[in-house]
Amino acid sequence: MVAGITTFLTMAYIIVVNPSILSSTGMDFGAVFVATCLAAVIGTLIMGLWAKG
């Protein structure tokens, strides 16, 4: 339970912080936000399917 909460809080944090850091370099905030969300979803799905198998 603690591991799940920790992972959720980490993902929620990085989804906001990563785009704000990269947007200061000139990258589009919306594009980086979507890319970060997609990377999180893909990584979560891969790990979930791999751990189940």
PDB file of N, CA, C and O in Angstrom:
ATOM      1  N   MET A   1       0.832  -1.192   0.000  1.00  0.00           N
ATOM      2  CA  MET A   1       0.000   0.000   0.000  1.00  0.00           C
ATOM      3  C   MET A   1       0.878   1.258   0.000  1.00  0.00           C
ATOM      4  O   MET A   1       0.624   2.216  -0.730  1.00  0.00           O
ATOM      5  N   VAL A   2       1.901   1.223   0.828  1.00  0.00           N
ATOM      6  CA  VAL A   2       2.797   2.384   0.914  1.00  0.00           C
ATOM      7  C   VAL A   2       3.535   2.575  -0.410  1.00  0.00           C
ATOM      8  O   VAL A   2       3.732   3.706  -0.854  1.00  0.00           O
ATOM      9  N   ALA A   3       3.939   1.487  -1.031  1.00  0.00           N
ATOM     10  CA  ALA A   3       4.642   1.587  -2.310  1.00  0.00           C
ATOM     11  C   ALA A   3       3.739   2.187  -3.385  1.00  0.00           C
ATOM     12  O   ALA A   3       4.198   2.985  -4.202  1.00  0.00           O
ATOM     13  N   GLY A   4       2.476   1.816  -3.392  1.00  0.00           N
ATOM     14  CA  GLY A   4       1.538   2.365  -4.363  1.00  0.00           C
ATOM     15  C   GLY A   4       1.309   3.853  -4.161  1.00  0.00           C
ATOM     16  O   GLY A   4       1.270   4.618  -5.125  1.00  0.00           O
ATOM     17  N   ILE A   5       1.159   4.264  -2.911  1.00  0.00           N
ATOM     18  CA  ILE A   5       0.977   5.689  -2.602  1.00  0.00           C
ATOM     19  C   ILE A   5       2.222   6.482  -2.972  1.00  0.00           C
ATOM     20  O   ILE A   5       2.126   7.577  -3.526  1.00  0.00           O
ATOM     21  N   THR A   6       3.380   5.933  -2.667  1.00  0.00           N
ATOM     22  CA  THR A   6       4.639   6.603  -2.998  1.00  0.00           C
ATOM     23  C   THR A   6       4.791   6.764  -4.500  1.00  0.00           C
ATOM     24  O   THR A   6       5.192   7.828  -4.972  1.00  0.00           O
ATOM     25  N   THR A   7       4.477   5.723  -5.253  1.00  0.00           N
ATOM     26  CA  THR A   7       4.572   5.793  -6.708  1.00  0.00           C
ATOM     27  C   THR A   7       3.594   6.818  -7.270  1.00  0.00           C
ATOM     28  O   THR A   7       3.947   7.589  -8.162  1.00  0.00           O
ATOM     29  N   PHE A   8       2.377   6.830  -6.758  1.00  0.00           N
ATOM     30  CA  PHE A   8       1.380   7.790  -7.221  1.00  0.00           C
ATOM     31  C   PHE A   8       1.840   9.223  -6.960  1.00  0.00           C
ATOM     32  O   PHE A   8       1.747  10.072  -7.847  1.00  0.00           O
ATOM     33  N   LEU A   9       2.329   9.497  -5.770  1.00  0.00           N
ATOM     34  CA  LEU A   9       2.784  10.848  -5.440  1.00  0.00           C
ATOM     35  C   LEU A   9       3.989  11.258  -6.285  1.00  0.00           C
ATOM     36  O   LEU A   9       4.108  12.417  -6.682  1.00  0.00           O
ATOM     37  N   THR A  10       4.869  10.317  -6.556  1.00  0.00           N
ATOM     38  CA  THR A  10       6.026  10.611  -7.402  1.00  0.00           C
ATOM     39  C   THR A  10       5.585  10.935  -8.821  1.00  0.00           C
ATOM     40  O   THR A  10       6.093  11.883  -9.421  1.00  0.00           O
ATOM     41  N   MET A  11       4.658  10.174  -9.364  1.00  0.00           N
ATOM     42  CA  MET A  11       4.163  10.430 -10.717  1.00  0.00           C
ATOM     43  C   MET A  11       3.426  11.765 -10.780  1.00  0.00           C
ATOM     44  O   MET A  11       3.599  12.526 -11.731  1.00  0.00           O
ATOM     45  N   ALA A  12       2.614  12.048  -9.781  1.00  0.00           N
ATOM     46  CA  ALA A  12       1.886  13.320  -9.758  1.00  0.00           C
ATOM     47  C   ALA A  12       2.863  14.492  -9.702  1.00  0.00           C
ATOM     48  O   ALA A  12       2.634  15.526 -10.328  1.00  0.00           O
ATOM     49  N   TYR A  13       3.940  14.329  -8.961  1.00  0.00           N
ATOM     50  CA  TYR A  13       4.960  15.372  -8.839  1.00  0.00           C
ATOM     51  C   TYR A  13       5.690  15.576 -10.160  1.00  0.00           C
ATOM     52  O   TYR A  13       5.835  16.710 -10.615  1.00  0.00           O
ATOM     53  N   ILE A  14       6.149  14.500 -10.777  1.00  0.00           N
ATOM     54  CA  ILE A  14       6.973  14.620 -11.978  1.00  0.00           C
ATOM     55  C   ILE A  14       6.154  15.090 -13.170  1.00  0.00           C
ATOM     56  O   ILE A  14       6.697  15.726 -14.073  1.00  0.00           O
ATOM     57  N   ILE A  15       4.846  14.789 -13.192  1.00  0.00           N
ATOM     58  CA  ILE A  15       4.006  15.231 -14.306  1.00  0.00           C
ATOM     59  C   ILE A  15       3.877  16.751 -14.319  1.00  0.00           C
ATOM     60  O   ILE A  15       3.676  17.344 -15.379  1.00  0.00           O
ATOM     61  N   VAL A  16       3.991  17.386 -13.160  1.00  0.00           N
ATOM     62  CA  VAL A  16       3.926  18.843 -13.086  1.00  0.00           C
ATOM     63  C   VAL A  16       5.310  19.479 -13.191  1.00  0.00           C
ATOM     64  O   VAL A  16       5.481  20.488 -13.876  1.00  0.00           O
ATOM     65  N   VAL A  17       6.288  18.895 -12.521  1.00  0.00           N
ATOM     66  CA  VAL A  17       7.622  19.512 -12.436  1.00  0.00           C
ATOM     67  C   VAL A  17       8.396  19.394 -13.745  1.00  0.00           C
ATOM     68  O   VAL A  17       9.031  20.358 -14.173  1.00  0.00           O
ATOM     69  N   ASN A  18       8.353  18.231 -14.386  1.00  0.00           N
ATOM     70  CA  ASN A  18       9.121  18.029 -15.613  1.00  0.00           C
ATOM     71  C   ASN A  18       8.774  19.053 -16.697  1.00  0.00           C
ATOM     72  O   ASN A  18       9.690  19.650 -17.264  1.00  0.00           O
ATOM     73  N   PRO A  19       7.493  19.285 -17.012  1.00  0.00           N
ATOM     74  CA  PRO A  19       7.171  20.289 -18.031  1.00  0.00           C
ATOM     75  C   PRO A  19       7.574  21.711 -17.620  1.00  0.00           C
ATOM     76  O   PRO A  19       7.988  22.507 -18.462  1.00  0.00           O
ATOM     77  N   SER A  20       7.455  22.024 -16.338  1.00  0.00           N
ATOM     78  CA  SER A  20       7.825  23.381 -15.922  1.00  0.00           C
ATOM     79  C   SER A  20       9.322  23.616 -16.048  1.00  0.00           C
ATOM     80  O   SER A  20       9.745  24.719 -16.395  1.00  0.00           O
ATOM     81  N   ILE A  21      10.119  22.610 -15.776  1.00  0.00           N
ATOM     82  CA  ILE A  21      11.572  22.741 -15.931  1.00  0.00           C
ATOM     83  C   ILE A  21      11.934  22.844 -17.412  1.00  0.00           C
ATOM     84  O   ILE A  21      12.710  23.716 -17.803  1.00  0.00           O
ATOM     85  N   LEU A  22      11.374  21.959 -18.231  1.00  0.00           N
ATOM     86  CA  LEU A  22      11.719  21.951 -19.646  1.00  0.00           C
ATOM     87  C   LEU A  22      11.137  23.147 -20.399  1.00  0.00           C
ATOM     88  O   LEU A  22      11.696  23.563 -21.414  1.00  0.00           O
ATOM     89  N   SER A  23      10.024  23.705 -19.919  1.00  0.00           N
ATOM     90  CA  SER A  23       9.476  24.881 -20.593  1.00  0.00           C
ATOM     91  C   SER A  23      10.355  26.110 -20.385  1.00  0.00           C
ATOM     92  O   SER A  23      10.296  27.051 -21.176  1.00  0.00           O
ATOM     93  N   SER A  24      11.168  26.111 -19.333  1.00  0.00           N
ATOM     94  CA  SER A  24      12.088  27.226 -19.131  1.00  0.00           C
ATOM     95  C   SER A  24      13.223  27.213 -20.156  1.00  0.00           C
ATOM     96  O   SER A  24      13.921  28.214 -20.314  1.00  0.00           O
ATOM     97  N   THR A  25      13.413  26.097 -20.849  1.00  0.00           N
ATOM     98  CA  THR A  25      14.425  26.016 -21.900  1.00  0.00           C
ATOM     99  C   THR A  25      13.863  26.363 -23.263  1.00  0.00           C
ATOM    100  O   THR A  25      14.593  26.360 -24.255  1.00  0.00           O
ATOM    101  N   GLY A  26      12.553  26.667 -23.324  1.00  0.00           N
ATOM    102  CA  GLY A  26      11.941  27.049 -24.585  1.00  0.00           C
ATOM    103  C   GLY A  26      11.022  26.011 -25.177  1.00  0.00           C
ATOM    104  O   GLY A  26      10.389  26.258 -26.203  1.00  0.00           O
ATOM    105  N   MET A  27      10.935  24.843 -24.544  1.00  0.00           N
ATOM    106  CA  MET A  27      10.037  23.804 -25.057  1.00  0.00           C
ATOM    107  C   MET A  27       8.594  24.143 -24.687  1.00  0.00           C
ATOM    108  O   MET A  27       8.344  24.807 -23.681  1.00  0.00           O
ATOM    109  N   ASP A  28       7.662  23.688 -25.495  1.00  0.00           N
ATOM    110  CA  ASP A  28       6.244  23.946 -25.258  1.00  0.00           C
ATOM    111  C   ASP A  28       5.765  23.156 -24.037  1.00  0.00           C
ATOM    112  O   ASP A  28       5.945  21.940 -23.969  1.00  0.00           O
ATOM    113  N   PHE A  29       5.154  23.857 -23.070  1.00  0.00           N
ATOM    114  CA  PHE A  29       4.702  23.222 -21.828  1.00  0.00           C
ATOM    115  C   PHE A  29       3.692  22.118 -22.107  1.00  0.00           C
ATOM    116  O   PHE A  29       3.793  21.029 -21.543  1.00  0.00           O
ATOM    117  N   GLY A  30       2.724  22.388 -22.969  1.00  0.00           N
ATOM    118  CA  GLY A  30       1.686  21.398 -23.270  1.00  0.00           C
ATOM    119  C   GLY A  30       2.243  20.136 -23.901  1.00  0.00           C
ATOM    120  O   GLY A  30       1.840  19.026 -23.553  1.00  0.00           O
ATOM    121  N   ALA A  31       3.170  20.309 -24.831  1.00  0.00           N
ATOM    122  CA  ALA A  31       3.757  19.150 -25.505  1.00  0.00           C
ATOM    123  C   ALA A  31       4.575  18.302 -24.531  1.00  0.00           C
ATOM    124  O   ALA A  31       4.508  17.074 -24.561  1.00  0.00           O
ATOM    125  N   VAL A  32       5.339  18.959 -23.678  1.00  0.00           N
ATOM    126  CA  VAL A  32       6.141  18.218 -22.700  1.00  0.00           C
ATOM    127  C   VAL A  32       5.237  17.546 -21.672  1.00  0.00           C
ATOM    128  O   VAL A  32       5.530  16.440 -21.216  1.00  0.00           O
ATOM    129  N   PHE A  33       4.146  18.204 -21.308  1.00  0.00           N
ATOM    130  CA  PHE A  33       3.195  17.621 -20.364  1.00  0.00           C
ATOM    131  C   PHE A  33       2.599  16.334 -20.930  1.00  0.00           C
ATOM    132  O   PHE A  33       2.528  15.320 -20.236  1.00  0.00           O
ATOM    133  N   VAL A  34       2.174  16.378 -22.184  1.00  0.00           N
ATOM    134  CA  VAL A  34       1.592  15.194 -22.827  1.00  0.00           C
ATOM    135  C   VAL A  34       2.637  14.093 -22.964  1.00  0.00           C
ATOM    136  O   VAL A  34       2.339  12.925 -22.713  1.00  0.00           O
ATOM    137  N   ALA A  35       3.853  14.450 -23.359  1.00  0.00           N
ATOM    138  CA  ALA A  35       4.911  13.455 -23.505  1.00  0.00           C
ATOM    139  C   ALA A  35       5.240  12.798 -22.164  1.00  0.00           C
ATOM    140  O   ALA A  35       5.481  11.593 -22.102  1.00  0.00           O
ATOM    141  N   THR A  36       5.248  13.587 -21.099  1.00  0.00           N
ATOM    142  CA  THR A  36       5.512  13.037 -19.775  1.00  0.00           C
ATOM    143  C   THR A  36       4.401  12.090 -19.348  1.00  0.00           C
ATOM    144  O   THR A  36       4.671  11.023 -18.796  1.00  0.00           O
ATOM    145  N   CYS A  37       3.163  12.470 -19.599  1.00  0.00           N
ATOM    146  CA  CYS A  37       2.027  11.605 -19.261  1.00  0.00           C
ATOM    147  C   CYS A  37       2.073  10.302 -20.051  1.00  0.00           C
ATOM    148  O   CYS A  37       1.849   9.227 -19.495  1.00  0.00           O
ATOM    149  N   LEU A  38       2.360  10.396 -21.339  1.00  0.00           N
ATOM    150  CA  LEU A  38       2.437   9.185 -22.170  1.00  0.00           C
ATOM    151  C   LEU A  38       3.571   8.266 -21.725  1.00  0.00           C
ATOM    152  O   LEU A  38       3.408   7.047 -21.687  1.00  0.00           O
ATOM    153  N   ALA A  39       4.709   8.847 -21.394  1.00  0.00           N
ATOM    154  CA  ALA A  39       5.833   8.037 -20.917  1.00  0.00           C
ATOM    155  C   ALA A  39       5.486   7.335 -19.609  1.00  0.00           C
ATOM    156  O   ALA A  39       5.863   6.182 -19.403  1.00  0.00           O
ATOM    157  N   ALA A  40       4.776   8.020 -18.737  1.00  0.00           N
ATOM    158  CA  ALA A  40       4.360   7.413 -17.470  1.00  0.00           C
ATOM    159  C   ALA A  40       3.377   6.268 -17.708  1.00  0.00           C
ATOM    160  O   ALA A  40       3.480   5.214 -17.080  1.00  0.00           O
ATOM    161  N   VAL A  41       2.426   6.479 -18.616  1.00  0.00           N
ATOM    162  CA  VAL A  41       1.434   5.434 -18.915  1.00  0.00           C
ATOM    163  C   VAL A  41       2.107   4.223 -19.542  1.00  0.00           C
ATOM    164  O   VAL A  41       1.849   3.089 -19.137  1.00  0.00           O
ATOM    165  N   ILE A  42       2.958   4.451 -20.515  1.00  0.00           N
ATOM    166  CA  ILE A  42       3.629   3.336 -21.195  1.00  0.00           C
ATOM    167  C   ILE A  42       4.520   2.567 -20.227  1.00  0.00           C
ATOM    168  O   ILE A  42       4.515   1.336 -20.218  1.00  0.00           O
ATOM    169  N   GLY A  43       5.276   3.286 -19.419  1.00  0.00           N
ATOM    170  CA  GLY A  43       6.133   2.627 -18.437  1.00  0.00           C
ATOM    171  C   GLY A  43       5.343   1.824 -17.420  1.00  0.00           C
ATOM    172  O   GLY A  43       5.742   0.722 -17.044  1.00  0.00           O
ATOM    173  N   THR A  44       4.224   2.376 -16.975  1.00  0.00           N
ATOM    174  CA  THR A  44       3.383   1.674 -16.010  1.00  0.00           C
ATOM    175  C   THR A  44       2.787   0.411 -16.616  1.00  0.00           C
ATOM    176  O   THR A  44       2.763  -0.638 -15.972  1.00  0.00           O
ATOM    177  N   LEU A  45       2.307   0.507 -17.856  1.00  0.00           N
ATOM    178  CA  LEU A  45       1.736  -0.668 -18.518  1.00  0.00           C
ATOM    179  C   LEU A  45       2.777  -1.761 -18.737  1.00  0.00           C
ATOM    180  O   LEU A  45       2.504  -2.940 -18.508  1.00  0.00           O
ATOM    181  N   ILE A  46       3.956  -1.374 -19.175  1.00  0.00           N
ATOM    182  CA  ILE A  46       5.010  -2.368 -19.407  1.00  0.00           C
ATOM    183  C   ILE A  46       5.370  -3.079 -18.106  1.00  0.00           C
ATOM    184  O   ILE A  46       5.467  -4.306 -18.070  1.00  0.00           O
ATOM    185  N   MET A  47       5.567  -2.311 -17.046  1.00  0.00           N
ATOM    186  CA  MET A  47       5.936  -2.926 -15.772  1.00  0.00           C
ATOM    187  C   MET A  47       4.797  -3.777 -15.206  1.00  0.00           C
ATOM    188  O   MET A  47       5.037  -4.842 -14.638  1.00  0.00           O
ATOM    189  N   GLY A  48       3.559  -3.303 -15.363  1.00  0.00           N
ATOM    190  CA  GLY A  48       2.424  -4.084 -14.875  1.00  0.00           C
ATOM    191  C   GLY A  48       2.265  -5.403 -15.608  1.00  0.00           C
ATOM    192  O   GLY A  48       2.002  -6.433 -14.987  1.00  0.00           O
ATOM    193  N   LEU A  49       2.422  -5.380 -16.912  1.00  0.00           N
ATOM    194  CA  LEU A  49       2.303  -6.616 -17.700  1.00  0.00           C
ATOM    195  C   LEU A  49       3.498  -7.538 -17.488  1.00  0.00           C
ATOM    196  O   LEU A  49       3.344  -8.759 -17.455  1.00  0.00           O
ATOM    197  N   TRP A  50       4.674  -6.965 -17.346  1.00  0.00           N
ATOM    198  CA  TRP A  50       5.878  -7.774 -17.142  1.00  0.00           C
ATOM    199  C   TRP A  50       5.850  -8.432 -15.756  1.00  0.00           C
ATOM    200  O   TRP A  50       6.206  -9.602 -15.618  1.00  0.00           O
ATOM    201  N   ALA A  51       5.433  -7.689 -14.742  1.00  0.00           N
ATOM    202  CA  ALA A  51       5.401  -8.237 -13.386  1.00  0.00           C
ATOM    203  C   ALA A  51       4.343  -9.327 -13.250  1.00  0.00           C
ATOM    204  O   ALA A  51       4.499 -10.256 -12.458  1.00  0.00           O
ATOM    205  N   LYS A  52       3.273  -9.210 -14.021  1.00  0.00           N
ATOM    206  CA  LYS A  52       2.209 -10.212 -13.939  1.00  0.00           C
ATOM    207  C   LYS A  52       2.630 -11.539 -14.579  1.00  0.00           C
ATOM    208  O   LYS A  52       2.232 -12.613 -14.129  1.00  0.00           O
ATOM    209  N   GLY A  53       3.450 -11.441 -15.647  1.00  0.00           N
ATOM    210  CA  GLY A  53       3.838 -12.627 -16.407  1.00  0.00           C
ATOM    211  C   GLY A  53       4.819 -13.425 -15.693  1.00  0.00           C
ATOM    212  O   GLY A  53       5.254 -14.462 -16.194  1.00  0.00           O
TER     213      GLY A  53
END
